Each structure stands twice: as C-alpha cells, then as structure tokens.
Amino acid sequence: MAERIYCFAPFIPSNAQVLILGSMPSVKSLEQGFYYAHPQNRFFKIIAVLHTKWRAQKVGHEVAPSVLSSVPERQAALSDLGIALYDVVASCEREGSLDIKIKHYEYADIWGLLQQHPSIKTVITNGGFAKTHFTKSTLKPHQAELNFDFVALPSTSPAHAVPFATILGQYEQVLGPLVLGAGLN
C-alpha cells in the first residue's frame, strides 16, 4: 500500500493573475520541496523562455536567456510573470509519480483559493488529470459563479511524449499574452 502524500502550499505571488494547476507533485518535486522539479519536466524550460522575453521587453533589448535552476530563481521568475502554482489534489496515495497511480485522493480547495486571490483571472491546467479533476471539483460545482477564464494545456511531464517545440508553442500561445506585460508598469 502506498503512503499518503500531500501537495505543497500554493505558491501565490502578490501580483498573480494566472494560476497553473498540476495534479500532485512528483517524487522528485516532493524531495526538493517545490513544483516541477524533475529535470526532464519541461515546465520551467517554458517559464525560462517566457521570462527571458519578459526581461527583454522590460529593458528594451535582447538579454541572456533565463536559467532557472534553483527554487529561488524559479520563484522569482514566476513572481515576475504573475504566475501562481498549485495542485488539484491536496493529498492522495500514489506509488511513483504517474497520475494514473493516484488513489484515494482529496481535492484541494481551489475555489476558496480563487476567492482569496481575486486578481487571478485565468486558470490553466497542466495535463489531463488536472483538467478532469479541476472540472469535477471546481468548475461544475461553481459553474454559475465563475469569474475567471479557464484553459486546459497538455502535460509538461516527461511521460507526455510531445516534442518540446510543440508544447512550448502551446504554452506560449496561451501564457504569452497573459504574462508578457506583467510587472512592466
């Protein structure tokens, strides 16, 4: 029997306008203490591309690419871009890191979080499990009260075998317009 695991506290920058929801942190993320820590997960590669564009926009010329190798660097980039992170599942039993292994789960209170942070105007799910369970736990029960946009994007997990250029294009198309103006006022 798998041990019960718990998601991280939500990461919510003060300027958050976008909330990206995953399913449950991977084993590697739980070991390192922050979201998307597996070195083959493409999430922070995508954030690095967006952060590089944000920095170039801010200074008005090309800049060296962002390298987001440490948790503080990743948190700073997310803060610059106004991106919050959380998971749909608050706790579960799971062997390994695959979403299909998630059992006996309890949902996180995403609705309550959104009520506490009304600046978040867009919710994005990272992967099919997050989309399905966010829809079930939050969208359907609060359908008449929704005050945010919702976009489902594919998983950035290494288990989701899609070329990086494809997944980067999908995330840039959605996130680019939302975050490239963040913090420039």
Contacts in CASP RR format, 6 or more apart in sequence:
PFRMAT RR
TARGET T0000
AUTHOR 0000-0000-0000
METHOD contacts of the structure
MODEL  1
MAERIYCFAPFIPSNAQVLILGSMPSVKSLEQGFYYAHPQNRFFKIIAVL
HTKWRAQKVGHEVAPSVLSSVPERQAALSDLGIALYDVVASCEREGSLDI
KIKHYEYADIWGLLQQHPSIKTVITNGGFAKTHFTKSTLKPHQAELNFDF
VALPSTSPAHAVPFATILGQYEQVLGPLVLGAGLN
1 93 0 8 1.000
2 93 0 8 1.000
2 94 0 8 1.000
2 95 0 8 1.000
2 101 0 8 1.000
2 103 0 8 1.000
3 93 0 8 1.000
4 91 0 8 1.000
4 92 0 8 1.000
4 93 0 8 1.000
4 104 0 8 1.000
5 24 0 8 1.000
5 25 0 8 1.000
5 30 0 8 1.000
5 91 0 8 1.000
5 92 0 8 1.000
5 93 0 8 1.000
5 94 0 8 1.000
6 90 0 8 1.000
6 91 0 8 1.000
7 24 0 8 1.000
7 25 0 8 1.000
7 86 0 8 1.000
7 87 0 8 1.000
7 89 0 8 1.000
7 90 0 8 1.000
7 91 0 8 1.000
7 108 0 8 1.000
8 25 0 8 1.000
8 29 0 8 1.000
8 33 0 8 1.000
8 34 0 8 1.000
8 35 0 8 1.000
8 86 0 8 1.000
8 87 0 8 1.000
10 84 0 8 1.000
10 85 0 8 1.000
10 86 0 8 1.000
10 113 0 8 1.000
11 34 0 8 1.000
11 35 0 8 1.000
11 75 0 8 1.000
11 78 0 8 1.000
11 84 0 8 1.000
11 85 0 8 1.000
11 86 0 8 1.000
12 19 0 8 1.000
12 84 0 8 1.000
12 86 0 8 1.000
12 113 0 8 1.000
12 117 0 8 1.000
13 78 0 8 1.000
13 79 0 8 1.000
13 82 0 8 1.000
13 83 0 8 1.000
13 84 0 8 1.000
14 79 0 8 1.000
15 79 0 8 1.000
15 82 0 8 1.000
15 119 0 8 1.000
15 182 0 8 1.000
15 183 0 8 1.000
16 82 0 8 1.000
16 83 0 8 1.000
16 84 0 8 1.000
16 117 0 8 1.000
16 119 0 8 1.000
16 120 0 8 1.000
17 82 0 8 1.000
17 83 0 8 1.000
17 119 0 8 1.000
17 120 0 8 1.000
17 121 0 8 1.000
17 122 0 8 1.000
17 178 0 8 1.000
17 179 0 8 1.000
17 182 0 8 1.000
18 81 0 8 1.000
18 82 0 8 1.000
18 83 0 8 1.000
18 84 0 8 1.000
18 120 0 8 1.000
18 121 0 8 1.000
18 122 0 8 1.000
18 123 0 8 1.000
18 124 0 8 1.000
18 175 0 8 1.000
18 178 0 8 1.000
18 179 0 8 1.000
19 83 0 8 1.000
19 84 0 8 1.000
19 85 0 8 1.000
19 86 0 8 1.000
19 110 0 8 1.000
19 113 0 8 1.000
19 114 0 8 1.000
19 117 0 8 1.000
19 120 0 8 1.000
19 122 0 8 1.000
19 123 0 8 1.000
19 124 0 8 1.000
20 83 0 8 1.000
20 84 0 8 1.000
20 85 0 8 1.000
20 86 0 8 1.000
20 123 0 8 1.000
20 124 0 8 1.000
20 125 0 8 1.000
20 126 0 8 1.000
21 85 0 8 1.000
21 86 0 8 1.000
21 87 0 8 1.000
21 88 0 8 1.000
21 110 0 8 1.000
21 123 0 8 1.000
21 124 0 8 1.000
21 125 0 8 1.000
21 126 0 8 1.000
21 130 0 8 1.000
21 134 0 8 1.000
22 85 0 8 1.000
22 86 0 8 1.000
22 87 0 8 1.000
22 88 0 8 1.000
22 125 0 8 1.000
22 126 0 8 1.000
22 127 0 8 1.000
22 129 0 8 1.000
22 130 0 8 1.000
23 87 0 8 1.000
23 88 0 8 1.000
23 89 0 8 1.000
23 99 0 8 1.000
23 102 0 8 1.000
23 126 0 8 1.000
23 127 0 8 1.000
23 129 0 8 1.000
23 130 0 8 1.000
23 133 0 8 1.000
24 87 0 8 1.000
24 88 0 8 1.000
24 89 0 8 1.000
24 92 0 8 1.000
24 94 0 8 1.000
24 99 0 8 1.000
24 102 0 8 1.000
24 105 0 8 1.000
25 33 0 8 1.000
25 35 0 8 1.000
25 37 0 8 1.000
25 87 0 8 1.000
26 36 0 8 1.000
26 37 0 8 1.000
26 38 0 8 1.000
26 41 0 8 1.000
26 96 0 8 1.000
26 97 0 8 1.000
26 157 0 8 1.000
27 96 0 8 1.000
27 97 0 8 1.000
28 37 0 8 1.000
28 38 0 8 1.000
28 39 0 8 1.000
28 97 0 8 1.000
29 35 0 8 1.000
29 36 0 8 1.000
29 37 0 8 1.000
29 38 0 8 1.000
31 37 0 8 1.000
32 71 0 8 1.000
33 71 0 8 1.000
34 71 0 8 1.000
34 74 0 8 1.000
34 75 0 8 1.000
35 43 0 8 1.000
35 85 0 8 1.000
36 43 0 8 1.000
36 44 0 8 1.000
36 85 0 8 1.000
36 156 0 8 1.000
38 97 0 8 1.000
38 157 0 8 1.000
38 158 0 8 1.000
40 158 0 8 1.000
41 156 0 8 1.000
41 157 0 8 1.000
41 158 0 8 1.000
42 156 0 8 1.000
42 158 0 8 1.000
42 164 0 8 1.000
42 167 0 8 1.000
42 168 0 8 1.000
43 126 0 8 1.000
43 156 0 8 1.000
44 68 0 8 1.000
44 74 0 8 1.000
44 77 0 8 1.000
45 164 0 8 1.000
45 168 0 8 1.000
46 156 0 8 1.000
46 167 0 8 1.000
46 168 0 8 1.000
46 171 0 8 1.000
46 172 0 8 1.000
46 175 0 8 1.000
47 66 0 8 1.000
47 68 0 8 1.000
47 74 0 8 1.000
47 77 0 8 1.000
47 78 0 8 1.000
47 81 0 8 1.000
47 83 0 8 1.000
48 65 0 8 1.000
48 66 0 8 1.000
48 67 0 8 1.000
48 68 0 8 1.000
48 77 0 8 1.000
49 65 0 8 1.000
49 66 0 8 1.000
49 168 0 8 1.000
49 172 0 8 1.000
50 81 0 8 1.000
50 171 0 8 1.000
50 172 0 8 1.000
50 175 0 8 1.000
50 176 0 8 1.000
50 179 0 8 1.000
50 180 0 8 1.000
51 66 0 8 1.000
51 68 0 8 1.000
51 77 0 8 1.000
51 80 0 8 1.000
51 81 0 8 1.000
52 63 0 8 1.000
52 64 0 8 1.000
52 65 0 8 1.000
52 66 0 8 1.000
53 176 0 8 1.000
53 180 0 8 1.000
54 80 0 8 1.000
54 81 0 8 1.000
54 179 0 8 1.000
54 180 0 8 1.000
54 181 0 8 1.000
54 182 0 8 1.000
55 63 0 8 1.000
55 66 0 8 1.000
55 80 0 8 1.000
56 62 0 8 1.000
56 63 0 8 1.000
57 180 0 8 1.000
57 181 0 8 1.000
57 184 0 8 1.000
58 183 0 8 1.000
58 184 0 8 1.000
66 73 0 8 1.000
66 77 0 8 1.000
67 73 0 8 1.000
68 74 0 8 1.000
68 77 0 8 1.000
78 84 0 8 1.000
78 85 0 8 1.000
80 182 0 8 1.000
80 183 0 8 1.000
81 175 0 8 1.000
81 179 0 8 1.000
81 182 0 8 1.000
82 179 0 8 1.000
82 182 0 8 1.000
82 183 0 8 1.000
83 175 0 8 1.000
83 179 0 8 1.000
84 117 0 8 1.000
84 120 0 8 1.000
86 108 0 8 1.000
86 110 0 8 1.000
86 113 0 8 1.000
87 108 0 8 1.000
87 130 0 8 1.000
88 107 0 8 1.000
88 108 0 8 1.000
88 110 0 8 1.000
88 125 0 8 1.000
88 129 0 8 1.000
88 130 0 8 1.000
88 133 0 8 1.000
88 134 0 8 1.000
88 137 0 8 1.000
89 102 0 8 1.000
89 105 0 8 1.000
89 106 0 8 1.000
89 107 0 8 1.000
89 108 0 8 1.000
89 133 0 8 1.000
90 105 0 8 1.000
90 106 0 8 1.000
90 107 0 8 1.000
90 108 0 8 1.000
90 109 0 8 1.000
91 105 0 8 1.000
91 106 0 8 1.000
92 102 0 8 1.000
92 103 0 8 1.000
92 104 0 8 1.000
92 105 0 8 1.000
92 106 0 8 1.000
93 102 0 8 1.000
93 103 0 8 1.000
93 104 0 8 1.000
93 105 0 8 1.000
94 101 0 8 1.000
94 102 0 8 1.000
94 103 0 8 1.000
95 101 0 8 1.000
98 159 0 8 1.000
99 128 0 8 1.000
99 129 0 8 1.000
102 129 0 8 1.000
105 133 0 8 1.000
107 133 0 8 1.000
107 137 0 8 1.000
107 138 0 8 1.000
108 137 0 8 1.000
110 123 0 8 1.000
110 134 0 8 1.000
110 137 0 8 1.000
110 138 0 8 1.000
111 138 0 8 1.000
111 141 0 8 1.000
111 142 0 8 1.000
114 120 0 8 1.000
114 123 0 8 1.000
114 147 0 8 1.000
114 148 0 8 1.000
118 147 0 8 1.000
120 148 0 8 1.000
121 147 0 8 1.000
121 148 0 8 1.000
121 149 0 8 1.000
122 148 0 8 1.000
122 149 0 8 1.000
122 150 0 8 1.000
122 151 0 8 1.000
122 178 0 8 1.000
123 134 0 8 1.000
123 148 0 8 1.000
123 149 0 8 1.000
123 150 0 8 1.000
123 151 0 8 1.000
124 150 0 8 1.000
124 151 0 8 1.000
124 152 0 8 1.000
124 153 0 8 1.000
124 174 0 8 1.000
124 175 0 8 1.000
125 131 0 8 1.000
125 134 0 8 1.000
125 150 0 8 1.000
125 151 0 8 1.000
125 152 0 8 1.000
125 153 0 8 1.000
126 153 0 8 1.000
126 154 0 8 1.000
126 155 0 8 1.000
126 156 0 8 1.000
127 152 0 8 1.000
127 153 0 8 1.000
127 154 0 8 1.000
127 155 0 8 1.000
127 156 0 8 1.000
127 157 0 8 1.000
127 160 0 8 1.000
128 152 0 8 1.000
128 154 0 8 1.000
128 155 0 8 1.000
130 152 0 8 1.000
131 152 0 8 1.000
134 150 0 8 1.000
139 146 0 8 1.000
139 150 0 8 1.000
151 174 0 8 1.000
153 170 0 8 1.000
153 171 0 8 1.000
153 174 0 8 1.000
154 160 0 8 1.000
154 162 0 8 1.000
154 167 0 8 1.000
154 170 0 8 1.000
156 167 0 8 1.000
156 171 0 8 1.000
160 167 0 8 1.000
END
